[in-house]
């Protein structure tokens, strides 16, 4: 199993936890503002899942419409928001980018939020990730996918370098 690039140790991992779930419009504006910064390595949103169909019960399988499950545009790519945005986790290159992200959050979020630095994403491949993706998994994808889920339903690649 391989580690992320050698400069991973220098990177900072941040978590933004708003006091409320973000509306799709707010999430779109916030994510676009953050992704416009140089120094964002990877980012993912976390929150309660918004199913497209009724998952269980007598109506199982019928389409389910939820106001928060809609198309948003991030970095020019249109994608379906499949979760209510409860937190945003990101990896940045240095403390300057961290301060810029904090200022963006302060400016765009009209309610309190927590802004934490810590370890929120895996930096090494797990055994189940190794079994699913093999030894040559893209280091930037480590920890961002569910090994049991369908990859096409979980990850959108926004920037290619």
Secondary structure, 3 states (H helix, E strand, C coil): CCECCHHHHHCEEEEEEECCCECHHHHHHHHHHHHCCCCEEEEEEECCECCCECCCCCCCCCECCCCCCCEEEECCEEEECCECECEEEEEECCHHHHHHHHHHHHHHCCCCEEEEEECCCCCECCHHHHHHHCCCCCHHHCCCCCCCCCHHHCCCCCCCC
